Amino acid sequence: MDLPARDLDNPYHTFFFSLDNGDVIDAGTGGNDSRWINHSCDPNCETTEEDDRIFVYALRSLQPGDELFYDYKIVPAERRTKKLALEFACHCGSTKCRGTMLEPK
């Protein structure tokens, strides 16, 4: 899940989703409401790629009004460093929080 719809004040804030075929979905241009699903290290949803499309599936029962979360598991294009992990810091508050939205090592 990688990175043009960049937030100029925060270059690490994007609406991109990389597909296995190398294409990138830019949810900042014509994207639907799923672009607002936040990250959590203890998610209630997961994403699956099927036929070059991304689907979001619930991992457990959800109630109307529940906020949706999935683990972004971001794979950075550059070398993974402590500084980069901090740029993608996670503050989800979960007891399972890794402290970063980057893919676990």
C-alpha positions as a Markdown table, in Angstrom:
| # | Residue | x | y | z |
|---|---|---|---|---|
| 1 | Met | 0.0 | 0.0 | 0.0 |
| 2 | Asp | 2.0 | 2.8 | -1.3 |
| 3 | Leu | 2.2 | 6.2 | -2.3 |
| 4 | Pro | 0.3 | 11.8 | -6.4 |
| 5 | Ala | -2.6 | 12.9 | -4.1 |
| 6 | Arg | -0.1 | 14.1 | -1.5 |
| 7 | Asp | -0.8 | 16.5 | 1.3 |
| 8 | Leu | 1.8 | 19.2 | 0.7 |
| 9 | Asp | 2.2 | 19.8 | 4.4 |
| 10 | Asn | 2.7 | 16.1 | 5.1 |
| 11 | Pro | 4.2 | 14.2 | 2.2 |
| 12 | Tyr | 3.5 | 10.9 | 4.0 |
| 13 | His | -0.3 | 11.5 | 3.9 |
| 14 | Thr | -1.6 | 9.9 | 0.7 |
| 15 | Phe | -4.6 | 8.2 | -0.7 |
| 16 | Phe | -2.7 | 5.6 | -2.8 |
| 17 | Phe | -3.2 | 1.9 | -2.9 |
| 18 | Ser | -0.7 | -0.2 | -4.8 |
| 19 | Leu | -1.9 | -3.2 | -6.7 |
| 20 | Asp | 0.0 | -6.5 | -7.3 |
| 21 | Asn | 0.1 | -5.7 | -11.1 |
| 22 | Gly | 2.0 | -2.4 | -10.4 |
| 23 | Asp | -0.9 | -0.1 | -10.9 |
| 24 | Val | -1.8 | 2.4 | -8.3 |
| 25 | Ile | -5.3 | 3.5 | -7.2 |
| 26 | Asp | -5.4 | 7.2 | -6.4 |
| 27 | Ala | -8.4 | 7.6 | -4.1 |
| 28 | Gly | -7.7 | 11.4 | -4.0 |
| 29 | Thr | -9.0 | 11.6 | -7.5 |
| 30 | Gly | -12.5 | 10.2 | -7.8 |
| 31 | Gly | -12.1 | 7.9 | -4.8 |
| 32 | Asn | -15.0 | 6.7 | -2.7 |
| 33 | Asp | -15.6 | 6.9 | 1.0 |
| 34 | Ser | -13.2 | 4.0 | 1.7 |
| 35 | Arg | -10.3 | 6.4 | 1.4 |
| 36 | Trp | -11.2 | 7.7 | 4.9 |
| 37 | Ile | -10.7 | 4.3 | 6.6 |
| 38 | Asn | -8.0 | 4.8 | 9.2 |
| 39 | His | -5.1 | 2.6 | 10.3 |
| 40 | Ser | -5.1 | 0.5 | 13.4 |
| 41 | Cys | -2.6 | -2.2 | 14.6 |
| 42 | Asp | -5.7 | -4.1 | 15.9 |
| 43 | Pro | -8.0 | -3.6 | 12.8 |
| 44 | Asn | -11.7 | -4.6 | 12.5 |
| 45 | Cys | -11.4 | -4.9 | 8.7 |
| 46 | Glu | -8.9 | -6.1 | 6.1 |
| 47 | Thr | -8.3 | -5.4 | 2.5 |
| 48 | Thr | -8.2 | -7.9 | -0.3 |
| 49 | Glu | -7.2 | -7.4 | -3.9 |
| 50 | Glu | -9.4 | -9.2 | -6.5 |
| 51 | Asp | -9.3 | -8.6 | -10.2 |
| 52 | Asp | -7.2 | -5.4 | -9.8 |
| 53 | Arg | -9.8 | -4.0 | -7.3 |
| 54 | Ile | -9.6 | -3.5 | -3.6 |
| 55 | Phe | -12.3 | -4.8 | -1.3 |
| 56 | Val | -12.7 | -4.1 | 2.4 |
| 57 | Tyr | -14.0 | -7.0 | 4.5 |
| 58 | Ala | -15.1 | -6.9 | 8.2 |
| 59 | Leu | -13.0 | -9.2 | 10.5 |
| 60 | Arg | -15.7 | -9.2 | 13.1 |
| 61 | Ser | -19.3 | -8.1 | 13.7 |
| 62 | Leu | -19.7 | -4.3 | 13.3 |
| 63 | Gln | -22.4 | -2.1 | 14.6 |
| 64 | Pro | -23.9 | 0.9 | 12.7 |
| 65 | Gly | -21.7 | 3.9 | 13.3 |
| 66 | Asp | -18.5 | 1.9 | 14.2 |
| 67 | Glu | -15.4 | 3.4 | 12.7 |
| 68 | Leu | -13.6 | 1.1 | 10.3 |
| 69 | Phe | -9.9 | 0.4 | 10.6 |
| 70 | Tyr | -7.4 | -1.8 | 8.7 |
| 71 | Asp | -3.7 | -2.3 | 9.1 |
| 72 | Tyr | -2.1 | -0.3 | 6.4 |
| 73 | Lys | 1.1 | -2.4 | 6.4 |
| 74 | Ile | 2.9 | 0.2 | 4.3 |
| 75 | Val | 5.8 | -1.0 | 2.3 |
| 76 | Pro | 8.1 | 2.0 | 1.9 |
| 77 | Ala | 9.9 | 2.6 | -1.4 |
| 78 | Glu | 13.0 | 3.8 | 0.4 |
| 79 | Arg | 15.2 | 1.9 | 3.0 |
| 80 | Arg | 13.4 | 1.3 | 6.3 |
| 81 | Thr | 15.0 | 3.4 | 9.0 |
| 82 | Lys | 13.9 | 4.5 | 12.5 |
| 83 | Lys | 13.3 | 8.0 | 11.1 |
| 84 | Leu | 11.0 | 6.6 | 8.4 |
| 85 | Ala | 9.1 | 4.5 | 11.0 |
| 86 | Leu | 8.6 | 7.7 | 12.9 |
| 87 | Glu | 7.3 | 9.5 | 9.8 |
| 88 | Phe | 4.7 | 6.7 | 9.6 |
| 89 | Ala | 4.1 | 6.7 | 13.4 |
| 90 | Cys | 1.0 | 5.0 | 14.7 |
| 91 | His | -1.0 | 6.3 | 17.6 |
| 92 | Cys | -3.9 | 3.9 | 17.4 |
| 93 | Gly | -3.9 | 3.3 | 21.2 |
| 94 | Ser | -4.3 | -0.5 | 20.8 |
| 95 | Thr | -2.6 | -2.8 | 23.2 |
| 96 | Lys | -1.2 | -4.4 | 20.0 |
| 97 | Cys | 0.2 | -1.1 | 18.6 |
| 98 | Arg | 3.5 | -1.4 | 16.8 |
| 99 | Gly | 4.1 | 2.3 | 16.9 |
| 100 | Thr | 4.3 | 2.5 | 13.1 |
| 101 | Met | 2.0 | 2.0 | 10.1 |
| 102 | Leu | 4.8 | 0.3 | 8.2 |
| 103 | Glu | 4.6 | -3.4 | 7.4 |
| 104 | Pro | 5.9 | -5.5 | 10.3 |
| 105 | Lys | 9.4 | -6.8 | 9.8 |
